[in-house]
Amino acid sequence: MANSIILKSLLETIKWLFIWLTVAGLVLGVLSQGLFFDTSDGLDVLLILALLMFQHRLKFDEHNNQIDVKLGAYFFKKEIFTYSHHTIDTNSINTISFRADKAVNIIDINYTSVQGKLSTYTFRCFKQAKQAQLIVSKLSTVERVYTAKREEAEAEKTNSVTVNKFSKIFPQNTILGNAEAKNNLSILRCALPLPDSKKSLVHIIVVCFALLTLFIAFSSQNWKPSFAFLVITYVSYYFAKVIVCNKYYFIKTAPLSSIIIDDDELYLPALLFTDKTPRTLTKQDIISIEAKWNYDYDSVEGTIGRTSKRSHLISLVFNTTKGQSIPLSHWSVDSKTLVFSLLKYKYPVSLDRTSQMVYPFKLHVGLFVFMFILIILAMSLPKVISI
């Protein structure tokens, strides 16, 4: 372990908030019932145990020259089950960087996968800047054995993607060389990123619903309304975000919310920039257009239970000499058509695969289902014991 550095993810840190809230509720419930345990208390104990076993960590093993990222359940360092395991050979790393967003520390790893594709992995942790910077410093100075391969990958990264290459990555969209490019693509304001200045407002709304959920859970001791309000608390974040973003990104002085593309110039609306000023750019003004993408499993149309692996664009950023734009998510614009149109008009676009999930709510739904199963097991436990 002396040659290893371990980082705990932001998600693993957040779990302790739920653990302490559950412990507090358990203690208050037991005291109010006169040291008597009921079914709901057993459920709380199961939830605490499940949260204690949950781990999501990045481990840099200097001895084996690799980075391991594991998500799963572990009991006293023994593996119960692993949901995902991602390994990155340090020799395949092209660049690695560290950045801090207040208390959140972020490591970005750009590497070449086993298949020879350029990929990006992002890991977020809470107040572990010292360990994160140590990993970055070690990997920034370590000697590589595949220097030529890395330089070739970097050279490929700087070149703009062709229409043919884009069509190979996204074949399901039938975007072929003879497809029509669009000149005008509208942006959905409510789907743009939540601005930093408005995050506290949305968080306050979510906290209010969370406190209401806790109050209902403790007062009713009934899992049905508690679970229902837990879902409402989750939905409240997105509902508040939609309202805030829709209002924030509406600029009266420049209300146009479309990207306009032609052979010589590219118009980016004011809502894409923090100074709320639109830009009309020539190709010489554009440093790069960075498109992030990843795979996801989608259901096959006309079948039940069948899925297929498909490529999805996640975000798009315009880096220009006149300022960098905010990221455009795949929710906010017809991203595939936008990238295809930019390529048809010969604008410089780079495609980089990322580890970011295409649909994060799938993981959230999985967690909700897991909690529901725990609730059912806890409710059934007294009946099983009495048999």
C-alpha positions in Angstrom: 0.0 0.0 0.0 3.0 2.3 0.3 3.1 2.6 -3.4 -0.6 3.3 -3.7 -2.6 6.5 -3.5 -6.4 6.2 -3.0 -9.0 8.9 -3.6 -12.6 8.6 -2.4 -15.2 9.9 -4.9 -17.6 12.7 -4.2 -20.4 10.2 -4.2 -18.8 8.1 -1.5 -18.3 11.2 0.6 -21.9 12.2 0.3 -23.0 8.8 1.6 -21.9 9.8 5.1 -24.5 12.6 5.1 -27.2 10.0 4.6 -25.6 7.6 7.2 -25.6 10.3 9.9 -29.1 11.4 9.1 -30.3 7.8 9.2 -28.4 7.2 12.5 -29.9 10.3 14.0 -33.4 9.2 13.0 -32.8 5.7 14.3 -31.6 7.0 17.7 -34.6 9.5 18.0 -37.0 6.7 17.0 -35.6 4.2 19.5 -35.6 6.8 22.4 -39.2 7.8 21.6 -40.3 4.1 21.6 -38.6 3.3 24.9 -35.7 1.3 23.5 -38.0 -0.9 21.4 -37.1 -1.9 17.8 -39.7 -2.2 15.1 -39.6 -3.0 11.4 -38.7 0.5 10.3 -35.7 0.5 12.7 -34.5 -2.7 11.0 -34.8 -1.0 7.7 -32.7 1.9 8.9 -30.0 -0.6 10.1 -30.0 -2.3 6.7 -29.7 1.0 4.9 -26.8 2.0 7.1 -25.0 -1.3 6.4 -25.6 -0.9 2.7 -24.2 2.6 2.7 -21.2 1.6 4.8 -20.3 -1.1 2.3 -20.6 1.3 -0.7 -17.3 2.4 -2.2 -16.3 4.4 -5.3 -12.6 5.0 -5.4 -9.7 5.8 -7.6 -6.4 4.0 -6.8 -3.1 4.8 -8.3 -0.8 1.8 -8.1 2.7 3.1 -8.7 4.2 -0.4 -8.5 2.0 -1.8 -11.3 1.8 1.4 -13.3 -1.9 1.6 -13.5 -5.0 3.5 -12.2 -8.0 1.5 -11.0 -11.4 3.0 -10.5 -13.9 0.7 -8.7 -17.6 1.1 -7.9 -19.2 -1.6 -5.7 -19.8 -3.0 -2.2 -16.9 -4.0 0.1 -16.8 -5.4 3.6 -13.6 -4.9 5.5 -11.6 -4.6 2.2 -13.2 -7.8 0.9 -15.2 -7.5 -2.3 -18.9 -8.3 -2.0 -19.7 -7.3 -5.6 -18.3 -4.8 -8.2 -20.7 -2.7 -10.3 -17.9 -1.3 -12.5 -14.1 -1.6 -12.7 -12.1 0.8 -14.9 -8.4 0.3 -15.4 -6.0 2.8 -17.1 -2.4 1.9 -17.9 -0.2 4.9 -17.0 1.8 4.3 -20.2 -1.4 5.1 -22.2 -2.0 8.5 -20.5 -1.5 11.4 -22.8 -2.3 14.3 -20.4 -3.5 14.4 -16.8 -4.6 17.6 -15.0 -5.9 18.8 -11.7 -8.5 21.5 -11.1 -10.4 22.7 -8.0 -14.0 23.9 -7.9 -14.2 25.2 -4.4 -14.1 22.1 -2.1 -14.5 19.7 -5.0 -11.3 18.4 -6.6 -11.4 17.2 -10.2 -8.8 15.0 -12.1 -9.1 14.8 -15.9 -7.2 11.9 -17.5 -6.8 11.9 -21.3 -5.5 8.5 -22.5 -5.4 6.1 -25.4 -7.6 3.1 -24.9 -6.6 -0.5 -25.7 -8.6 -0.1 -29.0 -6.4 2.9 -29.9 -9.1 5.5 -29.3 -8.6 8.7 -27.5 -10.6 8.7 -24.2 -11.2 11.0 -21.3 -11.9 9.9 -17.7 -13.0 12.5 -15.0 -12.9 11.7 -11.3 -14.4 14.1 -8.7 -13.5 14.0 -5.0 -14.1 16.2 -1.9 -11.2 18.0 -0.2 -8.5 15.6 -1.3 -6.4 18.1 -3.1 -3.1 16.9 -1.6 -3.5 13.3 -2.8 -4.9 14.4 -6.1 -2.0 16.7 -6.9 0.4 14.0 -5.8 -1.1 11.6 -8.4 -0.9 14.3 -11.1 2.6 15.2 -10.3 3.8 11.6 -10.3 2.1 10.8 -13.6 3.3 14.1 -15.2 6.9 13.3 -14.5 7.0 9.5 -14.9 8.8 8.2 -18.0 6.6 6.6 -20.7 7.5 3.6 -22.8 5.0 4.5 -25.6 6.2 8.0 -26.4 5.8 7.6 -30.1 2.2 6.2 -29.7 1.2 9.1 -27.4 2.6 11.7 -29.8 0.7 10.1 -32.6 -2.5 10.2 -30.5 -2.0 13.8 -29.7 -1.4 14.7 -33.3 -4.7 12.9 -34.2 -6.5 14.8 -31.4 -5.5 18.2 -32.9 -6.9 17.3 -36.3 -10.5 18.1 -37.1 -12.8 15.1 -37.5 -14.0 14.2 -41.0 -17.6 13.5 -41.9 -16.7 9.9 -42.6 -15.2 9.4 -39.2 -18.2 11.0 -37.6 -20.5 8.7 -39.5 -18.5 5.6 -38.3 -18.9 6.6 -34.7 -22.6 7.4 -35.1 -23.9 5.0 -37.7 -27.3 4.6 -36.1 -28.2 8.2 -37.1 -27.6 7.4 -40.8 -25.5 10.6 -41.1 -23.8 9.9 -44.5 -21.8 12.2 -46.7 -24.8 13.2 -48.8 -27.0 14.2 -45.8 -28.2 17.8 -45.6 -26.5 20.2 -43.2 -28.7 22.6 -41.3 -27.9 26.4 -41.1 -30.0 27.2 -38.1 -30.2 25.1 -34.9 -32.2 26.3 -31.9 -31.0 26.0 -28.3 -33.3 24.9 -25.5 -32.6 27.4 -22.7 -34.0 25.3 -19.9 -31.6 22.5 -20.7 -28.4 24.6 -20.4 -26.1 24.2 -17.4 -27.2 25.7 -14.1 -25.1 28.9 -13.5 -23.0 29.1 -10.4 -24.8 32.2 -9.2 -28.1 30.4 -9.1 -27.0 27.0 -7.6 -27.7 28.1 -4.0 -31.3 29.0 -4.9 -31.9 25.5 -6.4 -30.1 23.8 -3.6 -32.3 25.6 -1.0 -35.4 24.3 -2.7 -34.1 20.8 -2.7 -33.1 21.0 1.0 -36.6 22.2 1.9 -38.1 19.2 0.2 -35.5 16.9 1.8 -36.4 18.3 5.3 -40.1 17.8 4.5 -39.3 14.2 3.5 -37.4 13.5 6.8 -40.3 15.1 8.8 -42.8 12.8 7.1 -40.6 9.7 7.5 -40.1 10.4 11.3 -43.7 11.4 12.0 -45.5 8.7 10.0 -43.1 5.8 10.2 -44.5 4.7 6.9 -42.2 4.0 4.0 -44.8 4.6 1.3 -45.2 8.4 1.7 -41.6 8.7 2.7 -40.5 7.1 -0.6 -42.9 9.2 -2.6 -41.5 12.4 -1.1 -38.0 11.2 -1.7 -38.9 10.9 -5.4 -40.4 14.4 -5.3 -37.2 15.7 -3.6 -35.2 14.3 -6.5 -37.5 15.7 -9.2 -37.6 19.1 -7.4 -33.9 19.7 -8.4 -34.6 19.3 -12.1 -37.9 21.2 -12.0 -36.3 24.2 -10.2 -33.3 24.0 -12.6 -35.6 24.2 -15.7 -37.4 27.3 -14.3 -34.2 29.1 -13.3 -32.2 28.3 -16.5 -35.1 29.3 -18.7 -35.3 32.7 -17.1 -31.6 33.2 -16.7 -30.7 32.5 -20.3 -33.4 34.7 -21.8 -31.5 37.9 -22.7 -33.8 40.8 -23.7 -31.2 42.7 -25.6 -30.3 39.6 -27.7 -33.2 37.1 -27.5 -32.1 35.0 -30.4 -31.3 31.5 -29.2 -30.0 29.8 -32.3 -26.7 28.8 -33.8 -26.4 30.0 -37.4 -23.8 28.3 -39.7 -22.7 29.2 -43.2 -19.5 28.7 -45.3 -17.7 31.8 -43.9 -19.2 32.7 -40.6 -20.6 31.1 -37.4 -23.1 33.0 -35.3 -23.2 32.0 -31.6 -26.0 33.6 -29.5 -25.5 35.7 -26.4 -26.7 33.0 -24.0 -23.6 30.9 -24.7 -21.3 33.5 -23.1 -21.0 34.8 -19.6 -20.9 38.4 -20.8 -24.2 37.9 -22.6 -22.9 39.2 -25.8 -23.4 37.3 -29.2 -20.4 36.5 -31.5 -20.1 36.3 -35.2 -17.0 34.3 -35.9 -14.9 33.4 -38.9 -13.1 30.1 -39.1 -9.9 31.9 -38.1 -11.5 33.0 -34.9 -12.2 29.4 -33.8 -9.4 27.7 -31.9 -11.3 24.4 -31.5 -14.8 22.9 -31.2 -14.6 20.1 -28.6 -17.3 17.4 -28.7 -17.5 14.8 -25.9 -19.2 11.5 -26.5 -19.7 8.1 -24.9 -21.6 4.8 -25.4 -24.9 3.9 -23.9 -27.3 0.9 -24.2 -30.6 1.8 -25.8 -33.6 -0.4 -26.3 -34.1 -1.7 -29.8 -37.3 -0.4 -31.5 -40.0 -3.0 -32.0 -38.5 -5.4 -29.5 -38.9 -6.1 -25.7 -35.8 -6.5 -23.5 -33.3 -6.1 -26.3 -30.7 -3.4 -26.2 -27.9 -2.2 -28.5 -24.7 -0.3 -27.8 -25.0 3.2 -29.3 -22.9 6.3 -29.4 -24.2 9.6 -27.9 -22.8 13.1 -27.9 -22.7 14.5 -24.4 -21.4 18.1 -24.6 -20.0 20.6 -27.1 -17.8 23.6 -26.3 -16.6 26.4 -28.6 -13.1 27.6 -27.9 -12.6 30.9 -29.8 -10.2 33.9 -29.8 -13.2 35.9 -28.6 -14.0 33.9 -25.5 -14.9 30.4 -24.5 -18.6 29.4 -24.6 -20.4 27.4 -21.9 -20.9 23.7 -22.6 -23.9 22.7 -24.7 -25.4 19.5 -23.4 -27.1 17.0 -25.7 -30.4 17.9 -24.0 -30.1 21.6 -25.1 -29.6 21.2 -28.8 -29.7 18.6 -31.6 -26.1 17.9 -31.0 -25.5 15.3 -33.7 -27.0 17.5 -36.4 -25.0 20.4 -35.1 -21.7 18.6 -35.2 -22.5 17.1 -38.6 -23.4 20.6 -40.0 -20.1 22.1 -38.6 -18.2 19.3 -40.3 -20.0 19.8 -43.6 -19.0 23.5 -43.5 -15.4 22.5 -42.7 -15.2 23.9 -39.1 -12.5 22.3 -36.8 -14.2 19.7 -34.6 -12.5 17.2 -32.3 -14.3 14.1 -31.0 -13.1 12.9 -27.6 -14.7 10.0 -25.7 -15.4 10.7 -22.0 -16.3 8.5 -19.0 -19.3 10.7 -18.3 -22.6 8.9 -18.3 -25.0 9.8 -21.2 -28.1 9.4 -18.9 -27.1 9.9 -15.3 -30.7 9.3 -14.1 -30.3 5.6 -15.0 -27.9 5.2 -12.1 -30.2 7.2 -9.9 -33.2 5.0 -10.8 -31.0 2.0 -10.0 -30.3 3.4 -6.6 -34.0 4.0 -6.0 -34.8 0.4 -7.0 -32.0 -0.9 -4.7 -33.5 1.1 -1.8 -37.0 -0.2 -2.6 -35.7 -3.8 -2.5 -34.1 -3.2 0.9 -37.4 -1.8 2.1 -39.4 -4.8 1.0 -36.8 -7.2 2.5 -36.9 -5.3 5.8 -40.8 -5.4 5.8 -40.7 -9.2 5.1 -38.0 -10.0 7.7 -40.4 -10.3 10.7 -42.7 -12.6 8.8 -39.8 -14.8 7.8 -38.5 -15.0 11.4 -41.9 -15.8 12.8 -42.3 -18.8 10.5 
